[in-house]
Amino acid sequence: MAALFRGSRNLLLGGTKHVDLAFVSSRSMASKTPIGFVGLGNMGSPMAKNLLRNGYPVIATDVFPESCKELQDMGAQVVDSPADVAEKADRILTMLPSSPNVIEVYTGPNGILKKVKKGTLLIDSSTIDPAVSREMAVAAEKMGAVFMDAPVSGGVGAASLAKLTFMVGGAEEEYNAAQELLTCMGANVVYCGGVGTGQAAKICNNMLLAIGMIGTAETMNLGIRLGLDPKLLAKILNMSSGRCWSSDTYNPAPGVMEGVPSANNYLGGFGTTLMAKDLGLAQNTATNTKTPIPLGSLAHQIFRVMCARGYANKDFSSVFQFLREEEGQ
């Protein structure tokens, strides 16, 4: 089947629209062939579980073997390395913490590209530098494989409920093949353009999210200091022009909402370290494109300071607690 995929792609390059349809069809015919998955952390594990629930056999690996046990109990096949995954699957998803992890998993000594089959579709849902995504696409192309970036928004809760938003970058003719898998794990799958544009969209989203969360935390803190009940203040904000996702879905003030990290001592959710990393990506790309991001830069510094002050492993909404401690309360 991989040879069929590769052959179709070669004909595609000749510009024949009829073969384009045949190529997409060949992907669909293989819809229940095994899917490789590398990276079973807070996000990757529920994503892989949703593939299993949709009837896809999953071949998985993680740098921490204990992370694989729950998925293995659900019927996934666990192997030792990303290269072993590539040997057994011609559609592979990766969900990793950072650019260096992605480079290692794809191009390292036990990486995917060591044993990747021609025609393999590689989908990376990590949030990384768009330039690294483009590098991985070039490396994959040299091996006859196709790389697409498809970072996600929605957090652990959305991953568990298969309600993620995927922002996809890559060859447009491969989008349908990627969409088939991503719709098993998300409610929204959006094609953004060439390789790296998915990452660009994700970086912009997370910069706004960070700025909005800091603003919501400052607002809630000020209102409380002025004598307002936090639940009442949140209710007013959410029926007024200040409403945002951080106020109505993920409020950072303890006691306002249930089922969010602020109700659980900021455990779980999206870690402050990861937010600082994403803001660093925004800062780097802004510098490279000469784009002014004064609030994004300030948000980056705030979350970096939080990491140094013991908040690294807490959810990023713990900025509310950080601000209150800064006031000496």
NORMOSUL-V462115 format. One record per residue. N is the residue number from 1. RES is the residue in one letter. SS is DSSP state (A for helix, B for strand, O for the rest). PSI is psi in radians with two decimals (999 if undefined). Layout:
N & RES & SS & PSI
N & RES & SS & PSI
This chain:
1 & M & O & -0.67
2 & A & A & -0.65
3 & A & A & -0.68
4 & L & A & -0.79
5 & F & A & -0.82
6 & R & A & -0.72
7 & G & A & -0.71
8 & S & A & -0.70
9 & R & A & -0.68
10 & N & A & -0.72
11 & L & A & -0.61
12 & L & A & -0.71
13 & L & O & -0.33
14 & G & O & -0.14
15 & G & O & 0.33
16 & T & O & 2.03
17 & K & A & -0.62
18 & H & A & -0.72
19 & V & A & -0.57
20 & D & A & -0.82
21 & L & A & -0.68
22 & A & A & -0.65
23 & F & A & -0.82
24 & V & A & -0.68
25 & S & A & -0.71
26 & S & A & -0.62
27 & R & A & -0.80
28 & S & A & -0.65
29 & M & A & -0.45
30 & A & O & 0.38
31 & S & O & -0.51
32 & K & O & 0.36
33 & T & O & 2.79
34 & P & O & 2.52
35 & I & B & 2.25
36 & G & B & 2.55
37 & F & B & 2.16
38 & V & B & 2.09
39 & G & O & 1.62
40 & L & O & 0.90
41 & G & O & -2.68
42 & N & O & -0.57
43 & M & O & -0.79
44 & G & A & -0.68
45 & S & A & -0.92
46 & P & A & -0.53
47 & M & A & -0.79
48 & A & A & -0.65
49 & K & A & -0.65
50 & N & A & -0.53
51 & L & A & -0.76
52 & L & A & -0.76
53 & R & A & -0.45
54 & N & O & 0.18
55 & G & O & 0.15
56 & Y & O & 2.22
57 & P & O & 2.41
58 & V & B & 2.32
59 & I & B & 2.03
60 & A & B & 2.78
61 & T & B & 2.75
62 & D & O & 2.63
63 & V & O & -0.40
64 & F & O & 1.79
65 & P & A & -0.56
66 & E & A & -0.38
67 & S & A & -0.30
68 & C & A & -0.27
69 & K & A & -0.82
70 & E & A & -0.70
71 & L & A & -0.66
72 & Q & A & -0.68
73 & D & A & -0.43
74 & M & O & -0.07
75 & G & O & 0.02
76 & A & O & 2.63
77 & Q & B & 2.23
78 & V & B & 2.31
79 & V & O & 3.07
80 & D & O & -0.44
81 & S & O & 2.85
82 & P & A & -0.62
83 & A & A & -0.68
84 & D & A & -0.63
85 & V & A & -0.81
86 & A & A & -0.50
87 & E & A & -0.45
88 & K & A & -0.17
89 & A & O & 2.52
90 & D & O & 0.21
91 & R & B & 2.10
92 & I & B & 2.33
93 & L & B & 2.52
94 & T & B & 2.46
95 & M & O & 1.75
96 & L & O & 2.80
97 & P & O & -0.57
98 & S & O & 3.00
99 & S & A & -0.82
100 & P & A & -0.64
101 & N & A & -0.72
102 & V & A & -0.79
103 & I & A & -0.75
104 & E & A & -0.78
105 & V & A & -0.58
106 & Y & A & -0.73
107 & T & A & -0.01
108 & G & O & 3.08
109 & P & O & -0.49
110 & N & O & 0.53
111 & G & O & 2.92
112 & I & A & -0.75
113 & L & A & -0.13
114 & K & A & -0.54
115 & K & A & 0.26
116 & V & O & 2.47
117 & K & O & 2.58
118 & K & O & 2.42
119 & G & O & -0.08
120 & T & O & 2.42
121 & L & B & 2.10
122 & L & B & 2.15
123 & I & B & 2.05
124 & D & B & 2.06
125 & S & O & 0.17
126 & S & O & 2.78
127 & T & O & 1.92
128 & I & O & 3.10
129 & D & O & 2.26
130 & P & A & -0.56
131 & A & A & -0.62
132 & V & A & -0.68
133 & S & A & -0.76
134 & R & A & -0.66
135 & E & A & -0.75
136 & M & A & -0.60
137 & A & A & -0.73
138 & V & A & -0.77
139 & A & A & -0.71
140 & A & A & -0.72
141 & E & A & -0.63
142 & K & A & -0.44
143 & M & O & 0.09
144 & G & O & 0.23
145 & A & O & 2.95
146 & V & B & 2.25
147 & F & B & 2.33
148 & M & B & 2.51
149 & D & B & 2.40
150 & A & B & 1.10
151 & P & B & 2.85
152 & V & B & 2.77
153 & S & B & 2.57
154 & G & O & -0.41
155 & G & A & -3.07
156 & V & A & -0.70
157 & G & A & -0.82
158 & A & A & -0.59
159 & A & A & -0.74
160 & S & A & -0.63
161 & L & O & 0.07
162 & A & O & 0.75
163 & K & O & 0.44
164 & L & B & 2.78
165 & T & B & 2.19
166 & F & B & 2.30
167 & M & B & 1.93
168 & V & B & 2.28
169 & G & B & 2.37
170 & G & O & -3.00
171 & A & O & 2.24
172 & E & A & -0.56
173 & E & A & -0.23
174 & E & A & -0.10
175 & Y & A & -0.73
176 & N & A & -0.68
177 & A & A & -0.71
178 & A & A & -0.73
179 & Q & A & -0.63
180 & E & A & -0.74
181 & L & A & -0.73
182 & L & A & -0.52
183 & T & O & -0.29
184 & C & O & -0.30
185 & M & O & -0.14
186 & G & B & 2.77
187 & A & B & -0.41
188 & N & B & 2.24
189 & V & B & 2.02
190 & V & B & 2.20
191 & Y & B & 2.19
192 & C & B & -0.37
193 & G & B & -2.62
194 & G & O & 3.03
195 & V & O & 2.32
196 & G & O & -0.35
197 & T & A & -0.48
198 & G & A & -0.77
199 & Q & A & -0.69
200 & A & A & -0.78
201 & A & A & -0.72
202 & K & A & -0.75
203 & I & A & -0.76
204 & C & A & -0.75
205 & N & A & -0.81
206 & N & A & -0.50
207 & M & A & -0.78
208 & L & A & -0.68
209 & L & A & -0.78
210 & A & A & -0.80
211 & I & A & -0.76
212 & G & A & -0.66
213 & M & A & -0.73
214 & I & A & -0.76
215 & G & A & -0.72
216 & T & A & -0.73
217 & A & A & -0.77
218 & E & A & -0.75
219 & T & A & -0.81
220 & M & A & -0.73
221 & N & A & -0.79
222 & L & A & -0.78
223 & G & A & -0.73
224 & I & A & -0.74
225 & R & A & -0.44
226 & L & O & 0.06
227 & G & O & 0.11
228 & L & O & 2.48
229 & D & O & 2.26
230 & P & A & -0.65
231 & K & A & -0.70
232 & L & A & -0.76
233 & L & A & -0.78
234 & A & A & -0.70
235 & K & A & -0.76
236 & I & A & -0.80
237 & L & A & -0.70
238 & N & O & -0.09
239 & M & O & 0.23
240 & S & O & -3.12
241 & S & O & -0.22
242 & G & O & -0.03
243 & R & O & 2.41
244 & C & O & 3.04
245 & W & A & -0.67
246 & S & A & -0.41
247 & S & A & -0.64
248 & D & A & -0.24
249 & T & O & -0.46
250 & Y & O & 0.78
251 & N & O & 2.31
252 & P & O & -0.16
253 & A & O & 2.15
254 & P & O & 2.47
255 & G & O & -0.15
256 & V & O & -0.73
257 & M & O & 2.68
258 & E & O & 2.73
259 & G & O & 0.27
260 & V & O & 2.81
261 & P & A & -0.57
262 & S & A & -0.32
263 & A & A & -0.03
264 & N & O & 0.76
265 & N & O & 0.54
266 & Y & O & 0.52
267 & L & O & 2.64
268 & G & O & -2.88
269 & G & O & -2.53
270 & F & O & 1.95
271 & G & B & 2.59
272 & T & A & -0.65
273 & T & A & -0.76
274 & L & A & -0.67
275 & M & A & -0.73
276 & A & A & -0.69
277 & K & A & -0.81
278 & D & A & -0.66
279 & L & A & -0.53
280 & G & A & -0.68
281 & L & A & -0.74
282 & A & A & -0.74
283 & Q & A & -0.78
284 & N & A & -0.79
285 & T & A & -0.59
286 & A & A & -0.71
287 & T & A & -0.78
288 & N & A & -0.53
289 & T & O & 0.11
290 & K & O & 0.78
291 & T & O & 2.14
292 & P & O & 2.22
293 & I & O & 1.18
294 & P & A & -0.75
295 & L & A & -0.64
296 & G & A & -0.70
297 & S & A & -0.73
298 & L & A & -0.72
299 & A & A & -0.72
300 & H & A & -0.80
301 & Q & A & -0.71
302 & I & A & -0.82
303 & F & A & -0.52
304 & R & A & -0.74
305 & V & A & -0.72
306 & M & A & -0.71
307 & C & A & -0.64
308 & A & A & -0.24
309 & R & A & 0.29
310 & G & A & 0.16
311 & Y & A & 0.10
312 & A & O & -0.72
313 & N & O & 0.04
314 & K & O & 2.78
315 & D & B & 2.61
316 & F & A & -0.33
317 & S & A & -0.14
318 & S & A & -0.02
319 & V & A & -0.47
320 & F & A & -0.86
321 & Q & A & -0.70
322 & F & A & -0.79
323 & L & A & -0.66
324 & R & A & -0.67
325 & E & A & -0.57
326 & E & A & -0.48
327 & E & O & -0.03
328 & G & O & 0.33
329 & Q & O & 999
